């Protein structure tokens, strides 16, 4: 599944009744999410590849295939694919509250993260 450049809601796996959104995202080696932060928590499972995470106020770390990292709300960070990577991202943000969705309606599009590729 190639979803590079899509907003995270473009590859929705699950949208639960509690406003939890899970989506796949693919990053090529060297792709980077420039510094950003989230209003709510984010859990990232690295399905394949490896991602380096540099978060303000914390030591940088690299998360490899089969590992999980969790980002608290409000902490600026940068994510860079060290290898071609497939991520499963679960978050409580960018999803409308269940009461505001009509039955069977798709999740609202998530705001796009600014990503860049080496040399571009």
N, C-alpha and C positions, 0 to 999 in steps of 0.2 A: 504494500500500500504506500504510494508516494503522496504524502500530504505536505511536502516542503512548501512553505510560503502560505499555507492556509491558516486561518484563525483556528484556535484549538477546537472550537465547536464544529469545525468542518469534518472531523473524524470521530464523532461522538460514539462512544461505546455504551455508555449508560447515563441516564439522567434520572436520578432517584426522586422519590417523593419528598425528600428533605433538602432539596436544592443542591445536591451533590452532583457534580459533573465529572465524568471520566472520559478522556480522549487520548488518542494516539498522536504522536508528533514525531516526524523523522527529521534528523539533522545530519548533513554531510560533514565529514571531518573538516574542522576549521570554522564551521558556522557558529555564530555567536548571537545570543540574545544580549543586546546592550543593556547597560545598567537600568534596572527597573525594580519595582516593588509591587507587592500584592496587598489588597485590602483584607483578604482572608488567608487562611492557611493553604498551603499547597504541598501535596505529596507526589513525588516523582519516583517511578520504578524504571530503572534502566533495563529494558528488555534485552537489548543488544548494544554493543559498543561501550563507550565511556564518555563521561561528561565531567569537566572541571567546573567547580562552583566557587566563586570568590564573592564572599558576603561581607559587607561592612561590619567591622568589629569582631570578625571571626577568622580563624586560620583557613586558608584555601584547602579544598579537598577534591579528590577525584572519585567519582562513583562509577563502578564498573557493572557490566551485565550481571543481573541477578541481585543487585543491591538497590536500596531505597534511600532517598533523602527527603527530609521534611523541612519546609521553609515557613517560619513564623510570619504573621502579617507585619507589614510595615518595614521590613529590613531590606534595604537596597542590595542587589546582587547582580552578578554577571554569570551567565552559563555559556560554556564553550565546549563544542564537541571535540574530544581528543581523537575519536575514531568515528566512522559512520555509526550513527546511533538511532535506535528506536526507543522512544520514551512513552510510558503510560502515565499521564498526568491526571491527578484527581484533585479537585478543588471545590470549595463552597462558594467561590465568587463567580461573577459573570453569568450566573444562572438566576432567572426570575424566581421569586418565591412560588411554591406550588400553587397557592391560592390564586395567583394571577395568570396561570397558564390554563388554557382550555384543554379539555381532554384530548389526548392524541396530538397536541401541538408540539412542534419541534422546539428545542431550546433556542433562546435568543442568541444571535451571534456574539461571540466574545470579542472584546477589543483586540486588535492585532498587536502582537509584541513586535518591537522593532528588531529585526534580525539582520545580520550582515554576513557576507561571505568574504573570504580572504581576497584582497585586491578589488573589492567591489562594494 
